[in-house]
Each structure stands twice: as C-alpha cells, then as structure tokens.
C-alpha cells in the first residue's frame, strides 16, 4: 500500500515539543530527556499511535518512545496526542527514524521492552531480513535491551508469525509465551491494549497472534 504524502507533515514534526529531532544525540541520555529513571519501553513502527498513547496513559510509571519511519504517519499520531484525551501525557516522546538505526539512538541496556505491532510482513523471501522479527533485527534489539529485556510482537499474519517463532529460536532467545488467538487466551490478553489494525482485524473475526520473547543472556558491548 502506497502511503499518501502529506506536505505539512515535516513542518509539524519539526515544531512539535514531543518529537526528538536528533535522537542520536540522546543516546545514553534518555533518562535526562524524561527527567526521571523510569523504565523505557519503545514501539517500533507505531503507526497512528493508538497503542503507545494508550499505553502511556495506562502506565504513568513507564516512559514510552514511539518510533515511526514515515512522517505522514507520525503526523497522525501527533494529531492524536494533541487531543484532549492525551495532551497532558509527559511520559511519551516520538522519533521519526528507520529502525535499522536503533543502536545509534539507544545505548546498551537503555531499553526495557520493545513492542512490535502488525509490522510490515515483507512477503517476498528476498526481503526476509527487513522483517522486524528477523534474526538481524533481534541482534540489534539485543544491543539496546536490559539484561532480561523483552520483545512483544502481535500480528494477524500467521505466515509472518510462524517465521517470527522460528527466528526467535534461531537467535537463541527464550520464547516465554505465544498464542495464535490472543483474544481468546485469557492470561495473555489480560491488560491488552489494541492497535488500530488489531481492532479492525478482530472486528472482522481474524485471530490475533502474539509472542513474548526474552533476549538471550549475553554481555552488552558498546
């Protein structure tokens, strides 16, 4: 699906107080950005922001960072943030960047948890490395997560989900839990906050897959 370019997006992003314009300059300094030592959780590919905004609202004890590659999509999240429902949230920031640059933006052990929700499936085999649950990306996550840091992944794409389960095992991560039908799995669905896609797909009767993986034990290197 081709994204519609919104000419004013870059200007809004550049001027918005919740957007970190040069995130690489904050590497190792994110606690100072938020002004506290609360755990930091990030969503990569946050889309229009419904999930991470509601997470920030529900969990003031955690700092959240939403990462989105496309400015026109990030604009929609900022517009949602600026509504009365979310405008007073101080425990959330936004970054417009490619997820491949994550190690340049976060220092070792600076991130507590990573959320991946309805990521691009990149269906062609030659593009497998671009999938956010590939071993290549899991290796990147290892470099920034805390010792027992976790990745939580949701998708309605069963083929991508099976690929992700295999990649988690191949990377040596511990698979803590998984389900092919999240909304009918009481324990994993407890406290679940839905994304825009999740709401849309579940209303159509599509089952939602979810996995929780914990990074393998390894020493952090800079």
Buried (B, 14 or more C-beta within 10 A) or exposed (E): EEEEEBEEBBEBBEEBEBBBEEBEEBBEEBBEBBEEEBBBBBBBBBBBBBBBBBBBBEBEEBBBBBBBBBBBBBBBBBEBBEEEEBEEBEBBBBBBBEBEBBBEBBBBBBBBBBBBBBBBBBEEEEEBEBBBBBBBBBEBBBBBBBEEBBBBBBBBBEEBBEBBBEBBEEBEBBEEEBBBEBBEBEEBBEEBBBBBBBEEBBEEEBBBBBBBBBBEEEEBEE
